[in-house]
Amino acid sequence: MGMPCQVNSILKLARGQDFPEPLLLNASHQAIKSGYRIIPLDVPLPLVDEAWLAYADVIIHQLVWQDNTTTLSFTINRLYETPFSVKIEE
């Protein structure tokens, strides 16, 4: 029996929920994602919203799995001058 999990290399958060607003350089935040996620720690990853627009790079410092949720602690490492799409429409 295995453990169901997702492997993510982008942090996708919904605006109005866990998406950090305003975006401030070096600010610390927490987010909760459903399910168990494997996400790289201590390296810059793009922060995107539900429309797949990238706004910043974040560094995840802590990841906790509990009760079928993943709790992330991260800081904003770099702000993009202009948001851009990271998903190509088909």
One Martini backbone bead per residue (centre of mass of N, CA, C, O) as a GRO file, in nm:
protein
   90
    1MET     BB    1   0.095   0.037   0.025
    2GLY     BB    2   0.056   0.365  -0.062
    3MET     BB    3   0.127   0.712  -0.094
    4PRO     BB    4  -0.048   0.974  -0.182
    5CYS     BB    5   0.105   1.202  -0.427
    6GLN     BB    6   0.256   1.510  -0.516
    7VAL     BB    7   0.458   1.676  -0.762
    8ASN     BB    8   0.608   2.000  -0.710
    9SER     BB    9   0.751   2.319  -0.884
   10ILE     BB   10   0.496   2.488  -0.802
   11LEU     BB   11   0.323   2.759  -0.644
   12LYS     BB   12  -0.028   2.725  -0.606
   13LEU     BB   13  -0.249   3.003  -0.539
   14ALA     BB   14  -0.530   3.147  -0.416
   15ARG     BB   15  -0.702   3.411  -0.429
   16GLY     BB   16  -0.824   3.485  -0.103
   17GLN     BB   17  -0.641   3.290   0.049
   18ASP     BB   18  -0.299   3.205   0.044
   19PHE     BB   19  -0.233   3.448  -0.106
   20PRO     BB   20   0.004   3.691  -0.094
   21GLU     BB   21  -0.122   4.007   0.041
   22PRO     BB   22   0.108   4.167  -0.022
   23LEU     BB   23   0.394   4.167  -0.211
   24LEU     BB   24   0.692   4.101  -0.017
   25LEU     BB   25   1.004   4.116   0.031
   26ASN     BB   26   1.090   3.863   0.267
   27ALA     BB   27   0.826   3.751   0.329
   28SER     BB   28   0.630   3.560   0.546
   29HIS     BB   29   0.452   3.241   0.493
   30GLN     BB   30   0.142   3.051   0.472
   31ALA     BB   31   0.025   2.724   0.353
   32ILE     BB   32  -0.258   2.518   0.238
   33LYS     BB   33  -0.270   2.188   0.108
   34SER     BB   34  -0.408   1.941  -0.042
   35GLY     BB   35  -0.265   1.685   0.044
   36TYR     BB   36   0.029   1.534  -0.066
   37ARG     BB   37   0.347   1.705  -0.101
   38ILE     BB   38   0.621   1.743  -0.324
   39ILE     BB   39   0.871   1.993  -0.243
   40PRO     BB   40   1.112   2.195  -0.283
   41LEU     BB   41   1.376   2.304  -0.083
   42ASP     BB   42   1.571   2.596  -0.080
   43VAL     BB   43   1.435   2.694  -0.359
   44PRO     BB   44   1.333   2.856  -0.625
   45LEU     BB   45   0.982   2.927  -0.687
   46PRO     BB   46   0.701   2.970  -0.842
   47LEU     BB   47   0.433   3.204  -0.808
   48VAL     BB   48   0.089   3.120  -0.854
   49ASP     BB   49  -0.218   3.141  -0.973
   50GLU     BB   50  -0.519   3.015  -1.095
   51ALA     BB   51  -0.419   3.146  -1.393
   52TRP     BB   52  -0.099   3.102  -1.419
   53LEU     BB   53   0.035   3.352  -1.280
   54ALA     BB   54   0.343   3.498  -1.234
   55TYR     BB   55   0.499   3.695  -0.948
   56ALA     BB   56   0.715   3.497  -0.802
   57ASP     BB   57   0.964   3.396  -0.582
   58VAL     BB   58   1.002   3.112  -0.370
   59ILE     BB   59   1.091   2.983  -0.039
   60ILE     BB   60   1.089   2.675   0.103
   61HIS     BB   61   1.136   2.574   0.455
   62GLN     BB   62   0.856   2.420   0.516
   63LEU     BB   63   0.712   2.080   0.553
   64VAL     BB   64   0.382   1.947   0.636
   65TRP     BB   65   0.237   1.637   0.718
   66GLN     BB   66  -0.129   1.626   0.776
   67ASP     BB   67  -0.431   1.509   0.732
   68ASN     BB   68  -0.416   1.541   0.412
   69THR     BB   69  -0.193   1.777   0.441
   70THR     BB   70  -0.004   2.073   0.337
   71THR     BB   71   0.237   2.266   0.506
   72LEU     BB   72   0.370   2.593   0.431
   73SER     BB   73   0.685   2.765   0.452
   74PHE     BB   74   0.755   3.102   0.324
   75THR     BB   75   0.945   3.314   0.102
   76ILE     BB   76   1.008   3.605  -0.066
   77ASN     BB   77   1.267   3.640  -0.316
   78ARG     BB   78   1.108   3.745  -0.589
   79LEU     BB   79   1.000   4.002  -0.802
   80TYR     BB   80   0.803   4.067  -1.066
   81GLU     BB   81   0.735   4.318  -1.275
   82THR     BB   82   0.565   4.107  -1.455
   83PRO     BB   83   0.328   3.911  -1.510
   84PHE     BB   84   0.318   3.557  -1.616
   85SER     BB   85   0.266   3.290  -1.810
   86VAL     BB   86   0.300   2.917  -1.745
   87LYS     BB   87   0.055   2.847  -1.942
   88ILE     BB   88  -0.051   2.678  -2.217
   89GLU     BB   89  -0.291   2.710  -2.435
   90GLU     BB   90  -0.511   2.465  -2.616
   0.00000   0.00000   0.00000
